[in-house]
Amino acid sequence: MNIIDIATVRLHTRRELTVAEARGLVISANLSVLKAQAAALSLHPWLNTPEEWLQLEACLVLIEERRRNLRRAPQRQ
């Protein structure tokens, strides 16, 4: 299942959510839940309501933030 990229989502929402705003829009901050929700909202995007587009953007913002934090984490030996 391909998840829609964030640039396409932002064309529909016409805004850029901050991490704080994104946290307020999603149910769970669990990475697997975020990925599942993003995949579900990407399945039939032509049916998404404006609120669902915002939820999708929020999921993608939080997933990207999690990836950035993992890259910055110091390597343990």
C-alpha positions as CSV (number, residue, x, y, z in Angstrom):
1,M,0.0,0.0,0.0
2,N,1.5,3.3,-1.0
3,I,0.9,6.3,1.3
4,I,0.3,9.6,-0.4
5,D,3.3,12.0,0.0
6,I,3.0,15.0,2.2
7,A,3.4,17.5,-0.7
8,T,0.2,16.1,-2.4
9,V,-1.6,16.3,0.9
10,R,-0.6,19.9,1.5
11,L,-2.1,20.8,-1.9
12,H,-5.5,19.7,-0.5
13,T,-5.1,21.2,2.9
14,R,-3.4,24.4,1.8
15,R,-1.4,24.6,5.0
16,E,1.5,23.2,6.8
17,L,0.8,21.7,10.2
18,T,3.3,22.1,13.0
19,V,4.1,19.0,15.2
20,A,2.1,20.5,18.0
21,E,-1.0,21.0,15.8
22,A,-0.5,17.5,14.4
23,R,-0.5,15.9,17.8
24,G,-3.8,17.5,18.5
25,L,-5.4,16.0,15.4
26,V,-4.5,12.3,15.8
27,I,-5.8,9.7,18.2
28,S,-2.5,8.0,19.0
29,A,1.2,8.8,18.7
30,N,2.1,5.1,18.3
31,L,4.1,4.8,15.1
32,S,2.3,1.7,13.9
33,V,-1.1,3.3,14.5
34,L,0.0,6.4,12.6
35,K,1.2,4.4,9.6
36,A,-2.1,2.3,9.6
37,Q,-4.2,5.5,9.7
38,A,-2.1,7.1,7.0
39,A,-2.5,4.0,4.8
40,A,-6.3,3.9,5.4
41,L,-6.7,7.6,4.5
42,S,-4.6,7.1,1.4
43,L,-6.6,4.1,0.2
44,H,-9.4,6.1,-1.5
45,P,-8.3,9.8,-1.3
46,W,-11.1,11.0,-3.5
47,L,-13.5,10.2,-0.7
48,N,-11.6,12.1,2.0
49,T,-13.3,15.0,3.7
50,P,-11.3,18.2,4.6
51,E,-11.0,16.9,8.2
52,E,-9.6,13.6,6.9
53,W,-7.0,15.4,4.7
54,L,-5.9,17.2,7.9
55,Q,-5.7,14.0,9.8
56,L,-3.6,12.5,7.0
57,E,-1.2,15.4,7.0
58,A,-1.0,15.2,10.8
59,C,-0.1,11.5,10.6
60,L,2.6,12.2,7.9
61,V,4.1,15.1,9.9
62,L,4.4,12.9,13.1
63,I,5.8,10.0,11.1
64,E,8.4,12.3,9.6
65,E,9.2,13.8,13.0
66,R,9.7,10.3,14.4
67,R,12.1,9.4,11.6
68,R,14.1,12.6,12.1
69,N,14.4,11.9,15.8
70,L,15.6,8.4,15.1
71,R,18.3,9.6,12.8
72,R,19.5,12.2,15.3
73,A,19.7,9.6,18.2
74,P,23.2,8.9,19.2
75,Q,24.5,5.5,18.2
76,R,25.0,3.0,21.1
77,Q,28.0,0.8,21.1
